[in-house]
Amino acid sequence: MAESHDPRPARPEIVDHNAAVRGRSPFDDTRDLDDVHRGYLGTAPDPVIRDADGSVVWDLRAYDFLAQECPETANPSLWRQARLSSRHGLFEVVEGIYQVRGFDLSNMTVVEGSRGILVIDPLVSAETARAALALYREHRGDRPVTGVLYTHSHVDHFGGVRGVISEADLAAGVPVLAPAGFLAHAASENIYAGTAMARRAAYMYGAALSRNPRGQIGAGLGPTTSTGQVGLIPPTHDITASGQSETIDGIRMDFQLTPGTEAPAELNIHFSDHAALCMAENATHTLHNLLTLRGAEVRDPRAWAGYLTEAVTLFADSTDVVFASHHWPVWGRDDVITFLTEQRDLYAYLHDQTLRMLNRGATPLEIAEHFEMPPNLERAWHTHGYYGSVSHNTKAIYQKYLGWFDGNPAHLWEHPPTESARRYLDFMGGADEVVRRAHESFAEGDFRWVVQVVNHVLFAQPDHEAARSLQAAALEQLGYGCENGTWRNFYLTGAHELRNGPVGTPTVTASPDVINALTLDQLFDALAIRVDGPRSWDADITLRWNLRDGQRHTQRLHNGVLTHVVGTGAAAGDPDVEIDLDEADLRSLLLGSTTPAALAERGRAEITGDPGRIADLFSYLEDPDPNFTIVTP
């Protein structure tokens, strides 16, 4: 009889672990439960949000199972967080400010103005943002959108913009505000390493997992990401400095720029007429990531803590409620100050103590294993690692200051995973013996060791069925015990792929809007990182693109490197072929939606020289792989 691929029950060791979490955590503190319901006005009558083809983009019922008592297959602290984060509907934050929560990973905030509304952070997808706006209008009237504001450059804060405004709205003068640098970061993050990030995000958010007590129960920051149409409308107004004030439709806003915190371009907003402070994603009900598991540049906890101190200094004396683009608000001036200062202390403590420990010679693994948070911070629910974690954040801080190398020369030139795995198995008596002994460790509840050692078997013999089965079972048990939502999703997705095969990349953020927002420099860079270097070592090809507005761009493929030079001269060199065309046609050509020959046939391009050299250069480009393996070689 074939082995079942269904998730297994929790082992006794995990049951005991989760029971201990319940015993030592302050579950009698119900303030968050009260706050998450405060201001509730209603939710959508139709729980299913679909795209134009009828495919389900979001289902408000998906997390209804969280209403039951926490099962043995989930950490009670994470279950509590997931239940709170899944609460969906329209909520009044304070008179004139409303939030739609539970319609995506993030919240959409609506601020009422003199004539219409300002929409802040319109979710991931146009479909969910459109549904959120419809819910607001059902309860508050059909007010026009008179402004949009992106708090920062991550897709869950701009991707649904075309669900709330159109090109006609832009033409009519509806402004789109964002922090300085927003567009460059929003576009580049989804392009340069976008394929790898999106593939890893499938693990991080558990997009392919079933929503149930043995599957995906949330991501810590919110439920998960929607799967609709991602868009991007470039900002029309930049916020360039802290202290800058803007009034849109009678709504006065005072801004604090916070670059390099949760995002490279981010801002906080104070609404003085409402005594309300929007903290974007800089202060939420979780320890956030300093290095997200999907991959990103390391964030600066010292700067993050500094900006939180600055926010308290600037705004706390005139703030009665603080809210963010995830989770639920905090009301009351004293509680606002406590919340913000505890969040500040959280990032400052991680930063300072990691540096203290590394300066005493501790390695990233040692710091992560032995790091302890102050009891006063541990007692606050919002400091727990539901999205970021102490473990991977301390490693990120080490990486920020010292890089990947821990200083031990034994780690300077290690074999890659497959070669190491073969040697380990030779030393350990072969794959079957390793699996036999790993089964003993599994029976003893040492799941961390099982996944570490069986990983060697899988990277030496990826088709070893007993190893795949055992590894999936051990990953699953680790997932069941996690307080961190993204760790749980990583573990359970790894188990799922070992049992059922790769899930690929369910959510694609490199949409046409995002790609169109790239500058020409970024587009040329995006081509350069696709060059198959070894295959093009001996190639020497130079193209010159003469734009009809007078700009000249030269690309040269030489030594396996595709360089881009603006203008002519020694750095540009002499071209093998020149192409005269409009910028729009150059963009289409670089994106692969047309060819030089097709443009020439339509009179859209003039080619001087050998047109075959263009095809030669493009033949060295390699497509990225959105389905690359992770838990096997």
Rosetta blueprint (number, residue, H / E / L):
1 M L
2 A L
3 E L
4 S L
5 H L
6 D L
7 P L
8 R L
9 P L
10 A L
11 R L
12 P H
13 E H
14 I H
15 V H
16 D H
17 H H
18 N H
19 A H
20 A H
21 V H
22 R H
23 G H
24 R H
25 S L
26 P L
27 F L
28 D L
29 D L
30 T L
31 R H
32 D H
33 L H
34 D H
35 D H
36 V H
37 H H
38 R L
39 G L
40 Y E
41 L E
42 G E
43 T L
44 A L
45 P L
46 D L
47 P L
48 V E
49 I E
50 R E
51 D L
52 A L
53 D L
54 G L
55 S L
56 V E
57 V E
58 W E
59 D E
60 L L
61 R L
62 A L
63 Y L
64 D H
65 F H
66 L H
67 A H
68 Q L
69 E L
70 C L
71 P L
72 E L
73 T L
74 A L
75 N L
76 P H
77 S H
78 L H
79 W H
80 R H
81 Q H
82 A H
83 R H
84 L H
85 S H
86 S L
87 R L
88 H L
89 G E
90 L E
91 F E
92 E E
93 V E
94 V E
95 E L
96 G L
97 I E
98 Y E
99 Q E
100 V E
101 R E
102 G L
103 F L
104 D L
105 L L
106 S L
107 N L
108 M E
109 T E
110 V E
111 V E
112 E E
113 G L
114 S L
115 R L
116 G L
117 I E
118 L E
119 V E
120 I E
121 D L
122 P L
123 L L
124 V L
125 S L
126 A H
127 E H
128 T H
129 A H
130 R H
131 A H
132 A H
133 L H
134 A H
135 L H
136 Y H
137 R H
138 E H
139 H H
140 R H
141 G L
142 D L
143 R L
144 P L
145 V E
146 T E
147 G E
148 V E
149 L E
150 Y L
151 T L
152 H E
153 S L
154 H L
155 V H
156 D H
157 H H
158 F L
159 G L
160 G L
161 V H
162 R H
163 G H
164 V L
165 I L
166 S L
167 E H
168 A H
169 D H
170 L H
171 A H
172 A L
173 G L
174 V L
175 P L
176 V E
177 L E
178 A E
179 P E
180 A L
181 G L
182 F H
183 L H
184 A H
185 H H
186 A H
187 A H
188 S H
189 E H
190 N L
191 I L
192 Y L
193 A L
194 G H
195 T H
196 A H
197 M H
198 A H
199 R H
200 R H
201 A H
202 A H
203 Y H
204 M H
205 Y H
206 G L
207 A L
208 A L
209 L L
210 S L
211 R L
212 N L
213 P L
214 R L
215 G L
216 Q L
217 I L
218 G L
219 A L
220 G L
221 L L
222 G L
223 P L
224 T L
225 T L
226 S L
227 T L
228 G L
229 Q L
230 V L
231 G L
232 L L
233 I L
234 P L
235 P L
236 T L
237 H E
238 D E
239 I E
240 T L
241 A L
242 S L
243 G L
244 Q L
245 S E
246 E E
247 T E
248 I E
249 D L
250 G L
251 I E
252 R E
253 M E
254 D E
255 F E
256 Q E
257 L E
258 T L
259 P L
260 G L
261 T L
262 E L
263 A L
264 P L
265 A L
266 E E
267 L E
268 N E
269 I E
270 H E
271 F E
272 S L
273 D L
274 H L
275 A L
276 A E
277 L E
278 C E
279 M L
280 A L
281 E L
282 N L
283 A L
284 T L
285 H L
286 T L
287 L L
288 H L
289 N L
290 L L
291 L L
292 T L
293 L L
294 R L
295 G L
296 A L
297 E L
298 V L
299 R L
300 D L
301 P H
302 R H
303 A H
304 W H
305 A H
306 G H
307 Y H
308 L H
309 T H
310 E H
311 A H
312 V H
313 T H
314 L H
315 F H
316 A H
317 D H
318 S H
319 T L
320 D L
321 V E
322 V E
323 F E
324 A L
325 S L
326 H L
327 H L
328 W L
329 P L
330 V E
331 W E
332 G L
333 R H
334 D H
335 D H
336 V H
337 I H
338 T H
339 F H
340 L H
341 T H
342 E H
343 Q H
344 R H
345 D H
346 L H
347 Y H
348 A H
349 Y H
350 L H
351 H H
352 D H
353 Q H
354 T H
355 L H
356 R H
357 M H
358 L H
359 N L
360 R L
361 G L
362 A L
363 T L
364 P H
365 L H
366 E H
367 I H
368 A H
369 E H
370 H H
371 F L
372 E L
373 M L
374 P L
375 P H
376 N H
377 L H
378 E H
379 R L
380 A L
381 W H
382 H H
383 T H
384 H L
385 G L
386 Y L
387 Y L
388 G L
389 S L
390 V H
391 S H
392 H H
393 N H
394 T H
395 K H
396 A H
397 I H
398 Y H
399 Q H
400 K H
401 Y H
402 L H
403 G L
404 W L
405 F L
406 D L
407 G L
408 N L
409 P H
410 A H
411 H H
412 L L
413 W L
414 E L
415 H L
416 P L
417 P H
418 T H
419 E H
420 S H
421 A H
422 R H
423 R H
424 Y H
425 L H
426 D H
427 F H
428 M L
429 G L
430 G L
431 A H
432 D H
433 E H
434 V H
435 V H
436 R H
437 R H
438 A H
439 H H
440 E H
441 S H
442 F H
443 A H
444 E L
445 G L
446 D L
447 F H
448 R H
449 W H
450 V H
451 V H
452 Q H
453 V H
454 V H
455 N H
456 H H
457 V H
458 L H
459 F H
460 A H
461 Q L
462 P L
463 D L
464 H L
465 E H
466 A H
467 A H
468 R H
469 S H
470 L H
471 Q H
472 A H
473 A H
474 A H
475 L H
476 E H
477 Q H
478 L H
479 G H
480 Y H
481 G H
482 C L
483 E L
484 N L
485 G H
486 T H
487 W H
488 R H
489 N H
490 F H
491 Y H
492 L H
493 T H
494 G H
495 A H
496 H H
497 E H
498 L H
499 R H
500 N H
501 G L
502 P L
503 V L
504 G L
505 T L
506 P L
507 T L
508 V L
509 T L
510 A L
511 S L
512 P H
513 D H
514 V H
515 I H
516 N H
517 A L
518 L L
519 T L
520 L H
521 D H
522 Q H
523 L H
524 F H
525 D H
526 A H
527 L H
528 A H
529 I L
530 R L
531 V E
532 D L
533 G L
534 P H
535 R H
536 S H
537 W L
538 D L
539 A L
540 D E
541 I E
542 T E
543 L E
544 R E
545 W E
546 N E
547 L E
548 R L
549 D L
550 G L
551 Q L
552 R E
553 H E
554 T E
555 Q E
556 R E
557 L E
558 H E
559 N L
560 G L
561 V E
562 L E
563 T E
564 H E
565 V E
566 V E
567 G L
568 T L
569 G L
570 A L
571 A L
572 A L
573 G L
574 D L
575 P L
576 D L
577 V E
578 E E
579 I E
580 D E
581 L E
582 D L
583 E H
584 A H
585 D H
586 L H
587 R H
588 S H
589 L H
590 L H
591 L L
592 G L
593 S L
594 T L
595 T L
596 P H
597 A H
598 A H
599 L H
600 A H
601 E H
602 R L
603 G L
604 R L
605 A L
606 E E
607 I E
608 T E
609 G E
610 D L
611 P L
612 G H
613 R H
614 I H
615 A H
616 D H
617 L H
618 F H
619 S L
620 Y L
621 L E
622 E L
623 D L
624 P L
625 D L
626 P L
627 N L
628 F L
629 T L
630 I L
631 V L
632 T L
633 P L
